[in-house]
Amino acid sequence: MTDPAQELTLPQESTLPTAPMPWLEEMPPRQIVAELDRYIVGQEAAKKAVAIAVRNRWRRAQAPDEIRDEITPYNIIMIGPTGVGKTEVARRLARLSGAPFIKVEASKFTEVGYVGRDAESMVRDLVDSAINLVRTEREDEVYPQAEQRADERLLDLLLPAAPPPPQTERAERAERGESASVFVVSSSGQAKSEKPATAEEERRNRSREKLRTMLSEGMLDDREVEVEVQQQGYPMMELIQPPQGLEGVGADINFTEMLQDMLPKRKKRRTVKVPEARRILVDEELKKLVDMDDVVNESLDRVENHGIIFIDEIDKIAGERGQAGGPDVSREGVQRDLLPIVEGSTVQTRYGYVRSDHILFIAAGAFHVSKPSDLIPELQGRFPIRVELSPLTEQDFIRIMTEPENALTKQYQALVMAEGAELEFTTDGIAEVARVAFMANDRMENIGARRLHTVMAALMEDVLFELPDYPEKKIVFDANNVRERLARIISDDDLRRYIL
């Protein structure tokens, strides 16, 4: 029989930074697809193309120096109706990838000269994401050391140092020989003098160790201490920030940070409980231990060689020429602004210049109204790999509700479990939900897997409302129950148009 103490330490040991998870691009393509299979059903062509593109980042890093800069990214454009998994691929890449990753929407950008975000801001956002990523990694490495330092400072607050003895008392101790030094010889033969600890110091050391034990066991969590914290900012600074949408050199000079550096540091004293004080002190020690210059250098290198930008809704900036006004303004101009970034250019950020030559770009769009050929030819050429995602079938809906680790049925089971109840979906019940969702997509606008959310919301509405007072704590949905609860919505065309 295993020791309970050992069982408790196992999860902590599994999360130690000594054995980190490999980056997504360090995995073979087949394993990358297997990771995506845990959350995304079907779309094997898209998963395969993304796996090859991500793995090529690692392959390029292993190539000889003379050819490495010549290897261009494996840019991809994913084409398919809404709700088939294009954005989900981006979300899972962001969570699984150890490389800097951001997802942007092409419809948020405008041509230079209009009010809005310019295309270069996506590279700046990627740099900010990389800074946060690398800084978190560095903080995880030194977190135990920061905790140790914070505990020592916290013990100093809980047990302040004794005031030095008066001059007369020090003279009396010197006459009695109490302050005489003791020479300690180390194993190497070197001798150093140490003053013997007085009775007060020994008593204080014992008290400190006792407080350390109580602190580690959480027995001091209700005590309050006074800590000195630095104010995060100045309220009036927001009035002198650059206007929203101003990108470029002016935006890279962060006015708030510049003024905070010029103005004197303002500190104030706060009385907080021990856990909050410990968190404040740990944050301060982490800032001291992490070298931000090293973080910036590592982040810029990762952005240039491992960064991934997912451009969603790219079909919204494709269309016939001559259309203007409203949200359609300057769509072709946005494409022209995107072109040099995807092709490779140098972008100025607040942390330095960044080259986008080897950033991987993955674009996606439904292309309901427009088509990929409506993009300007130069931009089409920068996305040589095209992947078409197929519409979801009724059988795909069944798999979506059962196979992924975050399946919709499992999410509702977790919600119901919070009320102390149990929710169960039978096989024919799941099939009936899939049939209704597929039928709704067929009769109305096809919104893909998002239709499952609307059907499940209509199915679970009464249950979730009455759950606290529900007589039975086990709820079973079979085909008959599903059909009965959704019958009114399915049969009423007007109601279905608004609810489903």
Disulfide bonds with the S-S distance in Angstrom:
none
